[in-house]
C-alpha cells in the first residue's frame, strides 16, 4: 500500500496536498491561511491508493458526511470530550462561515484517519478508533449569522430549584463534541480543531467523560454510572421510527430540519455519602436493582415496570419518589434520547472527590421534551439527596452536510 507519506517504488515521496502546504509558505500561516490554497489544489489531489483506508468498521472509521451529523445515533464511544467556545467580538457572519468551513474540512479528514490541513504531527491522525465530531450552535452564534432564524427553544433552561450551576461549565457559542475509543486519537483531534478555532473564538470550557473500554462488554450493553447503576435503559433505538420522532427536527425553524438539540448537564455525584447507604436503600432510591438494572417489579433489565405493584404491607414496590417513577411521564411526547459519560477528577486530600455524570440529552425540542422531565425530577427525586446539577448548556445541532459543504450551511442560506 502506498500512502501520501510513504516512499513510492522509485524512492521518491508522493506529492500530497499536505506536503505542498507544510513544505511551503503555508506551513507558517496555519489552517486559516492555508485553506484557500487547499481549495485551489483540491481538484488535482490524487485519488486514494488501492488498499487505502476507506469508511468501514474494520478501520474504525465513522462516516462524517450525511443527512445527520455523526455522534448522535452513532454507537457511543468509550471517551467523549465536549468543548464550548465563546466567539470573539470581531467574529461576524463572514468569519463564522470561514471558521465552520475550516472546522468541517479538518473534522472530515481526521474522522477518516487523515491529517488535518496544518497538521505538524500527521502520524497521530492515522488511527481514528471511531472518531466523531459533532457541531453545536449556541444562541449568540445564530444571532450573529441571522437573528431571525433563532429557534424559540435555543436559550438557557429555566432555573431549577436544586441547580447549583457554575458559569465556568455552562453555556457557550460553539460546541464541538468529540468522541473516540482511543485517547490519543481524541487528544490529537481536539488539539487540531482547537487550533482552527482560536482565530475566531476562545475556549470557554472543556468537559471529558468516559465509559467502559470498547470491547470490554458485549455491544449494546447499557452503561453504568459511578453509583454503580445501570444508566440509560429506556431509550429510543437509533435508526428506528421512534428515535427519529424523538430526536430529529422536522424543520422548525426550517434550517434545523434533520438536526436536533443537545442539553448537556454536568451532574456532581457525592460518592462518599452514597457509600453510606445500604444496597436496599440504593435500589429503592432508583427503583431498579443494582445487579442488572431490572425494575424492582421484574427480573431483567428490559422488563416493563409495574408502578401499581405493592408489597405484603400494601406499600408500592417502587416508591413514588424513586428516580424511575419521577422520570416517567404518561405523555409520550415528553421523551428524550440520552447518553451519559462518567467524569472523575480523582481523589483530593482532605476533601470529597469531584466525580459525576455528563448527561447529554438529544431531542427535537428541549422545552417541550427535556424541561418537563427535569422539572419533575427537580420537584421530587430521592436521588437529589446525592446529586447536584452544576453545569448546563443548550445547543442547536444542525443537520449533516455533503462533501464540499460545511456543517451549518443551512443557516446561511
Helices and strands as residue ranges (DSSP letters): H 17-23, G 25-28, H 30-42, G 57-59, E 79-87, H 93-111, G 122-125, E 132-137, H 139-146, G 147-149, G 167-169, E 174-180, H 183-197, E 201-210, H 241-247, G 254-256, E 260-269, H 271-274, H 279-286, H 323-327, E 337-344, E 355-363, H 366-379, G 382-385, E 387-397, H 409-412
